[in-house]
Amino acid sequence: MSQQDAQKKANDNKQPKAIALLSGGLDSNLAVRMILEQGIDVEAVAIKTPFCDFDCGKGCGHRVKEVADDLGIKLKTVYFGEEYLRMLKKPKHGYGSGMNPCIDCREMMYKAAKEHMEKTDADFIITGEVLFQRPMSQNNRALHIIEDETGLEGKVLRPLSAKHLPPTDAEKEGLIKRESMGDIKGRSRKEQLALAKRFGIQEPPNAAGGCLLTDPAFSKRVKDAMEHTDDIPTINDIELLKVGRHFRLTSSEKLVVGRNQEENEIIKALVQETDIVLEARDYTGPTCILRGKNHSSFTISKAAGIALRYSDAPKDISSKVKLMVAGNEQELEVRPSGVSETDALRI
């Protein structure tokens, strides 16, 4: 037998393999189960971004590690950090309802899955996408754009909606049975819940609240950070966006005010050398960070007034505020800011 014939025979006997983009939510869980049921070997790729961490309780992160273990499949985690922020600064395909760059984001995910597919000699990619479930990225046009621009035409199978989409290479080659695929579309979860019951999923997770970047209030903070940063925000800047009340004091300075003790501790953990930390000296109140450059005495006084505004300090007299500047403790006596003045600065 020639080497070429031997290789062909080996390929013929090879178990088909798929790479799943696994979020840990119900849809991707079901998609993997449908493919495992076809006798396909499956490995998973999970994507983490600065806006979505596993089990964070926000955005699209779910119990992805636990789900992979329950499915009995290998899991590779890919983290997008600075490259994601650069894409977010100016996404090729624009934003959705907030600061969500859905099409560009999916392209990054597809490329990560493609890289793992090629590395592991897998045959195709599967996702839990449902046609028309997400307005920007899960329609026929968007799905075509994403596949075309990532070089994955015919290589992405969406088991839940497969019957509403053109046959993929895996279906044409008989690796999976198209008649066993789903015909789900739209935002209703009725059919997914029925599938979950069939697969014995005892407590299917609730529908995700959506990407954190679609949240209107959070989107305003992200937009403000992008507009007032020469290059891109740091990961530390992004983590700070997730806590506290935010105030734009000048084009280069912002103040973040903790809302409770837990947030105060997070803010303390995020303090950088150039930050000024403010707290009411004699009253219970928030931990605050003044971040930016070229802090003037006027801006520092304004920040101190806002810190007192959210403390237990009397609102009609001056009180002292502790400042930590470059490791040195200082004090400043100011009157608390008024409600209208404070609200006008809030992001």
N, C-alpha and C positions, 0 to 999 in steps of 0.2 A: 504494500500500500504506500502510495506516495505521501510526502509530508503534507501536501495540499489536501489530499483526500482524508488524511488522518485529522487535520484541523477541521475540515467540514463535518466529519463524523462527531468530533468533540462538541462542535457548536450545535449540532442537531440534538445531542443528548443533554445539553446544558439547560438547567432549570431557568425559565424566564425570571428576570429580576426587575423590580421597580424601585424608584426612589420617591418617597412620599414627602411632600412639604407638610409637616405636622405642626399644628398650632396647639393641639391639646383640647380644642373645642370639639363639639359633637360632630360637625360636618367632616372634618379631616379624620376623626376616629372612625366614622362610618365608612368613609372612602377606603381606608386601609383594610377594614374588615371585609369589604366587598371584594377586594383584590386578593387578599389572603384566601378567601373562599374559593378562588379560581386556581389555587395551587401555585401562586406566584410568590417568589421570595421577595420580601420587602425590607428595605432599610429606610430610616427617616432622617430628614434634615429639619432642624428647628432653628428659626431665625430670631435673634434678639437684636433690638435696636435701642437707642437711648430713650425711646418713648414706649417701649414695651418689654418688660422683663417678666419672666415666668412667675406666676403666682402673685403678681403685684396688685391684683384686685382692680386694675385699671386697664384700659385699652384692650388689646387682643390676646394678652397672655393668659393661659390656662394651665392646668396641671400637666404640662407636656411630658415631663419625666415619668410621672406616674402612669400616664396613658401609654407611653412607649413600653414600659415594663409590663403593663397589663396586656398589651398586644403581643408581647414577646418578640419585639423587633429592636435592632440596634439603633442607636440615636446619635447623630452628630449635631453639635450645636455650632452655629456660625454667628459671630457677633459683628454687626455693622456699627462702627463708631464714627470717626471723623469723615469717612467717605459718605456716610448717610447724611451727615449734616451739610456737606458740600452739595449733595444732590438736593437737599431740602431748601437750600439757599436759592436755587434757580432750577426747579424741575423742568425737564424738556416738555412734559405734557401738562404742566400747570397743576393747580390745586383743585380740590373738590370743594365741599361746603365750608371748610375751614382752611387749615394749613396742611391738609392731607394730600400728599403727592401720590395718589393711589397707583397710577399706571407705572410711574418710575419706580415706586417701591416694589411692586410686583416683579418688575423686570430684574431688580437686584436679587430678589428671592429666587426667581427662575434661574438666574446665572449661577447662583450658589448650588442649586439642585443639579443643574447641568454639569457643573464641575465635578460633583460627587458621583453623578451617573457615569461620566467618562472614566473617573478614577476607579470605580468598582465594576466596570464593564456591565453596567445595568442596561436594560433595553428601553425603558421609558420612565416618565415622571407621572406621578399622580398627585392631585390636589383635592381638597374638599370644596372647591368653588362650586357655587350653585348659580346657574344662569339667572340674571336679573335680581339677585339678592342684594348686591351692592351697586348703586347707580353708576358709579364712575368706572369701576374696574371689572365688573362682571356682566358685561354685555357683549354681544357678538363682535362689535367693532374693536372694543378694548382688548378682548382676548386674542383677536387676530393680530393686533399691533404688538402685543407683548410677545407672542410666539415669533412673529416675523423679526422683531428687533433683537431677539435673543438667539435666533437660529434654531428654534425648537419646533418648527412647523411639523405637525403630525406626531410629535413626541410627548405631548402633554394630554393625559387622559383624566377626565373629570367624571368619576364614576356616578356621582349623584345626578348629573344632568346629561350624561353621555348621549342619550337617545335624541336630545334636542340639538346636538352638535355634530359636525362632520365626523365620519369615522377616522380614528387615529391609526397610525401604523400598527400599533399593537393589536387593534381589532382586525385590520386588513390581513395581517399575517397569522391570525388565528391564535395569538398568544392569550387572548381573553375572549370570552363570549359576549358579544354586544347585546344579545337578548337578555343577558343577566344584569346588565347595567341599568341605571335609574333614569327616570324621566321627570325629575323634580325641577321646578323653576319657580321664581318668585320668592317672597319673603316669609311665607307661611312655614311653620316648622312641623306641621301635622304629619307629613310623610316621613320626615327625619325621626320623629318620636316613635312612629310605628316601626321603622327600621331598628331603632334602638331597642325596642321591646323584643323584636325578633332575634336580635343578637344578644339578648340577655343583659343589656346595660341597665343596671338597677337604678341609678340616680343620674340620668343624663343632665349635663350642665345646662343652665339657662343660657339663652342667647347672649352673646357678648354685647357689652355696651357700645361697642364700636371702637375704632382706633382713637387713642388719646388726642391725636391731632385733629379729630373732627369736633372735639369739645369746644364750643364757642369761646368760653372764658380762657381756656388754656391756649387756644389758637392765637388770641390777642397777645398773650405773653410771648409766644414763640415769634410772632410777627414783629413785635417790639424789639425783641432781642436781636433778630436778624437785621432789622433796620438800623440799629444803633451799635453794630459791631463792624469794624472795618473789614475783617475777613469772615470768620464764622465763630459762633459761640463755642466755648469749651464744653466738655462733658460736664464739668463742675457747674457751669452756667445753666446747663439744661436740667441738672438735678435740682438746682435751686428754684427753677421755674415750677417745680411740682409741689412746693410748700409755701405757706405764708400768704400775706397780702403784698402786692407789688405796686410800687409808686415810681413813676418816671419824674425825677427832679430836674435834670438837665439832659442835654443830648448825650452826655457821656457818663451820667450818674443815675443810679437807681437805688431805691431802698426796699428791702424785704423785711417784713414784720411777721414774726411768728404768731400763730393763732391759738396755740395751746402748748403744754409742756413738751409733748412729743415733737412738735415742729420746732420748738426752741432747741431741743437737743440735736435735731437734724441740721438746723442752721449752724449751730456751733461746730458740727463736724465738717461743714462745707466752707468754713472761714479760710480765706487765703491771706497771704502776707500783706497785700495792698488794701484789704478790706478794713473798714472801721466798724467795730462792734459797739452797739449802743444798748443800754438798759437803764431803766429808772433806778436811781440809787436807793431811795427810801420806800418804794412801793412795789407791790407785785405787778409785774408787767412782762411784755414780750422781750425776747432776744431779737435784735435787729441787725442787719448787715447793710452798710452803705458801700456799694460797689461802684467802681469806675475810676476816673483819674482826675487829677487837678482839683481836689476837693477844696472849695473855698470856705471861709468861716460862715458865710451866709448859708451855703448848702448844708453844712454840718449842723447849724442851728435849726434849719428847717427839718432835717432828719430827726434831731433830738425832740423837736416839738411833736412830730408824728409819733415817736416812741412813747412820749408821755400821753398823747391822745388815747392810746390803746392800753394804758396802764391804769392802776387804781389811784393815781395822783389826782388831787383836786384840779378841776378844769378851769378855775377862775384865778389861780395864783401861780407864780413861778415855782418850779421844783428842779432838783438837780438830776442830771443824767450822767451816768458813768460812760466814758469812752475808752475803748482799747485801740490805741493807734500805734501800729508797728511795735507791739509788745509793751507799750507804755500806757499806764492808766492815767486818764485825765478826767476832769469834771467840767460840766457846763450847766449853767442855770438858765432855763428858758420857761416860757409859758406853753402849755399844750396847744397844739394846732386846733383850729376850729373844724367843725364837721364839713362845712362847704369847701374850705380850703383843702382839706385832706382828700375829699371825694374827687375834687377836680384833678388831682395828681394821680389818682389810682388807675392802673392799667386794667 
